[in-house]
Amino acid sequence: MPVGEDANPAFAALEQKVDEWIENRGYTVPALTIQQLAAELGTNRTYLSDYVNSKYSLSFRNWIAQLRIDYSKRLLI
């Protein structure tokens, strides 16, 4: 596998959707669930969970919390 290529190439399409979702601050939606995000991204919760665990080494809930914390920090600066 070429250097820099994702460990799981099957995640490539999902990665693009997640990156766009992050840019649009989708994580600011209150009470967001993995089921809701999976439906919005056109995937299933298991695949999304596997992606988040693989890419960020966090559970879905901790990943969303981290995105929100980082966003809050940027607002304070």
C-alpha positions in Angstrom: 0.0 0.0 0.0 1.4 3.4 -0.9 2.6 5.6 2.0 -0.1 8.0 3.1 -3.0 5.9 1.8 -5.8 5.1 4.3 -5.5 1.7 5.9 -9.0 0.9 4.6 -9.6 2.3 1.0 -13.3 1.4 1.4 -13.6 4.4 3.8 -12.5 6.9 1.1 -16.1 7.9 0.0 -17.2 8.1 3.6 -14.2 10.2 4.6 -15.1 12.8 2.0 -18.7 13.0 3.3 -17.6 13.2 6.9 -15.0 15.9 6.1 -17.8 18.0 4.4 -20.1 17.4 7.3 -17.4 18.6 9.8 -16.8 21.7 7.6 -20.6 22.4 7.8 -20.4 22.0 11.6 -22.9 19.2 11.7 -21.6 18.2 15.1 -23.4 21.3 16.6 -26.8 19.6 16.2 -28.1 18.9 19.8 -28.6 15.3 20.8 -27.0 14.0 17.5 -27.1 10.2 17.3 -24.9 7.8 15.2 -28.1 6.6 13.5 -29.0 10.2 12.5 -25.6 10.9 11.1 -25.4 7.6 9.3 -28.7 8.3 7.6 -27.6 11.8 6.7 -24.3 10.4 5.2 -26.1 7.5 3.4 -24.4 4.7 5.3 -25.2 2.5 8.3 -24.3 3.0 11.9 -21.9 0.0 12.1 -19.9 1.2 9.1 -19.8 4.8 10.5 -18.8 3.5 13.9 -16.0 1.4 12.3 -14.8 4.5 10.4 -14.7 6.8 13.4 -13.0 4.2 15.5 -10.4 3.5 12.8 -9.7 7.1 11.8 -9.9 8.9 15.1 -9.4 6.1 17.7 -12.5 7.4 19.5 -16.0 6.1 20.1 -18.7 8.0 18.2 -19.8 9.9 21.4 -16.3 10.8 22.3 -15.6 12.0 18.7 -18.6 14.2 18.7 -17.7 15.6 22.1 -14.2 16.3 21.0 -15.4 18.1 17.9 -17.7 20.2 20.0 -14.9 21.0 22.5 -12.6 22.1 19.7 -15.3 24.3 18.2 -16.0 25.9 21.6 -12.3 26.6 22.1 -12.2 28.4 18.7 -15.2 30.5 19.7 -13.4 31.7 22.8 -10.3 32.8 21.0 
